[in-house]
Amino acid sequence: RDARRRRRVRPRSVLLVDDHAGFRRSLGVFLAEAGYHVAGEAADGASALREAARLRPDVVLLDVQLPDQDGFEVARQLAAAPSPPAVVMISSRDDPTYSRRATESSTRGFVPKSRLSRAALEHILR
């Protein structure tokens, strides 16, 4: 009965953008277990922009190095859209320049894939 009275909160929808299908699958499982809704996936910048426009996710987890373009350029284009999503940059490389570029861009921040956790995401997205 108390559960019915609680306000239901829609989980944040997330678009995963990474060129490694195995990583997207693993990340999708992790996000679902963390209470997020995985709205979709994309393997490159062009499909990320199409999927973001189609799905209108709350959050885009965006790999820095994509096969067709730089992830920061994709983030710039996402930020120009009406009601843009929150963008969190990710990479397998823990390159300090990525953190700096994220700070200087329209993104919420950068998290190396090795440090990606629910706490890290919530800290960036709050």
C-alpha positions in Angstrom: 0.0 0.0 0.0 2.8 2.4 0.8 4.5 1.5 -2.4 1.4 2.7 -4.3 1.5 6.1 -2.5 5.1 6.7 -3.4 5.6 9.0 -6.3 6.9 7.1 -9.3 9.9 8.7 -10.9 10.7 8.0 -14.5 14.3 6.7 -14.8 16.7 8.8 -16.8 16.8 7.6 -20.4 20.3 7.1 -21.8 21.8 6.9 -25.3 25.0 4.9 -25.4 27.5 5.9 -28.0 30.6 3.7 -28.5 32.1 1.9 -31.4 32.6 -1.3 -29.4 29.4 -3.4 -29.4 30.6 -5.5 -26.4 31.2 -2.5 -24.3 27.8 -1.1 -25.2 26.2 -4.3 -24.1 28.1 -4.4 -20.8 27.4 -0.8 -20.2 23.7 -1.3 -20.9 23.4 -4.0 -18.3 25.3 -1.9 -15.8 23.0 1.1 -16.4 19.8 -0.9 -16.2 21.0 -2.4 -12.9 21.8 1.2 -11.7 18.2 2.3 -12.4 18.6 4.0 -15.8 16.6 3.3 -19.0 18.8 2.5 -22.0 16.8 4.2 -24.8 19.2 3.2 -27.6 22.7 2.8 -28.9 24.9 4.2 -31.6 28.3 3.1 -32.9 29.5 6.4 -34.5 28.9 10.1 -34.5 26.4 10.3 -37.4 24.2 7.6 -35.9 24.5 9.2 -32.5 23.1 12.5 -33.8 20.2 10.7 -35.6 19.4 8.6 -32.5 19.5 11.5 -30.2 17.1 13.5 -32.4 14.8 10.5 -32.7 14.9 9.2 -29.0 15.4 12.5 -27.2 17.3 10.9 -24.3 18.0 12.7 -21.0 21.6 11.6 -21.1 24.2 10.7 -23.7 27.2 8.7 -22.7 29.6 9.5 -25.5 32.9 8.0 -26.4 35.6 10.5 -27.2 37.1 8.5 -30.1 34.5 7.5 -32.7 35.3 6.1 -36.1 33.8 8.9 -38.1 34.3 12.0 -35.9 35.6 13.3 -32.6 33.2 12.8 -29.7 33.6 16.4 -28.6 32.4 17.6 -32.0 29.3 15.3 -31.6 28.7 16.8 -28.2 28.9 20.3 -29.7 26.3 19.4 -32.2 24.1 17.8 -29.6 24.3 21.0 -27.5 23.0 23.0 -30.4 19.7 21.0 -30.5 16.5 22.2 -28.9 16.3 20.8 -25.3 19.8 19.1 -25.6 20.6 16.1 -23.5 23.2 16.0 -20.7 26.4 14.7 -22.3 29.0 12.7 -20.4 32.2 12.0 -22.2 33.8 8.6 -21.7 37.0 6.9 -23.0 39.2 3.9 -22.3 42.1 6.4 -22.2 42.4 8.4 -18.9 43.9 11.3 -20.8 44.0 14.6 -18.7 43.3 16.6 -21.8 39.8 15.0 -22.0 38.9 16.3 -18.6 40.1 19.8 -19.6 38.2 19.6 -22.9 35.1 18.5 -21.1 35.3 21.4 -18.7 35.7 23.8 -21.6 32.8 22.3 -23.6 29.1 22.0 -23.2 29.4 18.5 -21.7 28.7 17.7 -18.0 32.2 16.1 -17.7 34.5 13.2 -18.5 34.8 9.8 -16.8 37.3 7.2 -17.9 35.6 3.9 -18.6 37.7 2.2 -15.9 36.1 4.6 -13.3 32.5 4.5 -14.6 30.2 3.8 -11.8 26.7 4.8 -10.6 28.3 7.2 -8.1 30.5 8.8 -10.8 27.5 9.3 -13.1 25.3 10.7 -10.4 28.0 13.1 -9.3 28.4 14.5 -12.8 24.6 14.6 -13.6 23.4 16.3 -10.4 
